[in-house]
Amino acid sequence: MLGENHLADIARKILSRSKADQTEVMITGNNTHLTRFAANTIHQNVSESDVAVRVRSILDRRTGVASTHELTEEALNRTVEAAETVASFQKENPEFRSLPEPTSFSPTEAYVEQTAACSPMERAQGAETILALSRSAGLQAAGAFSTNEQELYIANSQGVSAYHRGTVASLMTVIMGQNSSGYAADASINVQDLDPAAIGRLAVDKAVRSADPTDIEPGEYTVILEEEAVADMVFFLGYLGMGALSYQEGRSFMNGKIGEQVVGDNITIWDDASDPQGLPVPFDFEGVAKQKVMLIENGIARGVVYDSATAGGEEGAVSTGHSLPAPNTIGPIPINLHMAPGRSTKEELLASTERGIWVTRFHYTNPVHPVKAILTGMTRDGTFLIENGKITRPLKNLRFTQSILEALARVEGITSQVKMVKDDWNPIATCVPAIKVNGFRFSGTTEF
């Protein structure tokens, strides 16, 4: 970690050299440590330290972006010149207003020394705990244990200067049998929150119980979706329709629905990057203070998130601090999503289900119809039949084709416990409960 003063000095040098009308500097630093295991053996331990500098130059509403991983004077000068050259060849964007002005925010505590100092031996010991459980069950374990420390500095010619540092640790495993698999994972800013033994036991148990899976006809079933599956749906809901660009372009499920019921009244979803249960960060990739935004409240659509570009194109709108790194064609999206808990336990959801399917997580999920928020994908790593309130037998994986909105309109039960599910891309964390949904549509079957 280079620290705030060093990064601020780099940014000042770039801004002083810029000949553009407006200039933005984004500097990211990462120390990433990863221990991988497969076939019940640790096979890789790697560490990487990297700093990336990205310059955005504005010339007469024309934008150019260039980046470098070198911090020499020559490299920084080349990057500034490259960004300005790119901008000079672009068409003017008539909707561009300005890079953002400074906004006030409070520093967010997201850096845990134990995570930053976690050694290869500590990660190896955590991995070995899982491997020992896998070996004792006659199974094969694969997975990864990572610890990261990151810093972000944003500055621009309008006076923005914002610094944040944070840590994150994640541990996941897939345990394989001859014709079965089990999955478990967890993540936190504090590596000491992770319990390798609990993660290993859960994955082994699912791998054992899912052996010799049986067929079931596709159709509509009551399902109990564990947190990873729920996080997949909630993230795609945000990605497809809770950002201002999709709303302004008329391809969001929110269009014409603000203030109206879009899902069940037991569903509340918001974005809040200050919540310590997720991955806290006080500002976005433009240095704008992040706001808590209510997206769906008691089933009613309330609004979408903005960056400076989309806010500038809509009268009365302001950035809510949801910009992604420039350039991007996605627009702003919520990446710190939360779904309100309920009052049940998973055991109670199971006991109340006469016939249904238990789903551990989804795989290869993709949009089918963005405006209707229809997704398709597969179940994976632990799919089971529920009969008379009990899990009775493992099932071969199923393909689902389902509107998220329709599914969330038929939620019968929600757990009181919420889990943070971390996406592969570090800034994204979705905090969700497990849920019970009626009439979930499975459109096909598999041979495994």
C-alpha positions, 0 to 999 in steps of 0.5 A: 500500500502506497498510502494517501499522501503518495497517491495524492502526490501522483494525482497532483503531478498528473493534474498539473501536466494536463492540458485538457479542459477537465481531468480525472485521475483514478489510482487503485492499489492492490495486494492480492494473496491467493492459496488454491487447492485441488484434488485434495492438495494445495497446488498454488500460492501466489501474491501480486502487488499492483498499482494502476493509474487511469486518466480521464481527459475532457476536451470540449465534451469529448472524453478520452481514457488511458491507463498505466501500471508504471509510476515513472514520470515518463509513464505518467506523462505518456498516459496523460498525453494518450488520454488527451489524444484519445479525447481529441479523436472522439465525437462530442457528447452533448449530454456531458455536463462536467466532472463532479464537484467535491462532496462531503463523506465520512471515512469508512472503516473497512481495513482490518490489519489481521486480513492484510497481515494474513500469512501463506501459512494461515491460508494453508492451514485454513485450506488444509482444514477443508482438505482433511474433511474431504479426505476423510469422506473419500471425496475430492476438494477444490477451492481457493482462500484469498486475502486482499488489501486495496486502496483507491484514490480519486482526484479531479480538476474540479477539486475532488480528492478522495481516499479509501482503503479496505480489506477482504478475505474470501474462502470457497470450496467445491467438494466432488464425489463420483457423481455429486458435489457440494459447495460452501463459501464465505467472505468478510473484511476480517479474515478471522470471521471465516470458519474453514471447518464450518465451510468444509463440513457444509460442502462435504455434507452436501457432496455426500447427500447429493450422491446418485442424483435422480431425475425429476420432471421440469415444471413449477415447484416451490423452492428454497433458495439459499443465499448464493442463489438469492444473491444471483437474482438480486444482483441481476435485478440491480444490473438489469433495471436499477441503474439510471442509464437503463431507466433513461433508455427505457429498458428497465423494469422500473419504467412506468412503475415508480411508485407501483407494486412490482414484487411482493410486499414482503420484499425490500431491497436497497443499496448501502455502501456504508453498511459494515455487513457488506464491503464498505466504501464511502465514495464511487469511482468518480469520488462522489459520496455514496448515498443509501438508495431505497430501490424497492420498499415493501414491494413498491418500486422507489427509484434507481441509482445515478452517476454524474453523467446520468444525473446530468441528463435528467432534470432534477437528478443528482449523482447518488455515488454509483459511478463505475470506472470510466469508460463504461457502457453499463452506466451506474449500477448498485453494487452494495445491495441489501435485501431485508430479512424475514423471521424464519429459519431455514429449518422452518422454511423446510418444515413448512414445505410439502413438496419442493426443491432445495437449491444451493446456488445457480450457475451460468446465469444469463438474462433472457428478457431484461425488461421483464427481468427473466433469467435462465441458468442452472442449479449446481452443487446441491439440489434436493427434493423436499417432501413432507418438510424433509429433504428426501433425495438428491436431484440432477441439476435443473435449468430454470427460466424465470422472471425475478420479479414474478419469483419475488412476487411469490415469496412465502418465507424469508430467513432472519439471518442475512449473509454477504455473498461476494462476487468475483469482482471485488467491489460487489457484495450482496447481502441477502437472506435465504427465501422460499418461493412458490411456483418457480419455473424449471424449464429443463433437466440435465444428465448430472 
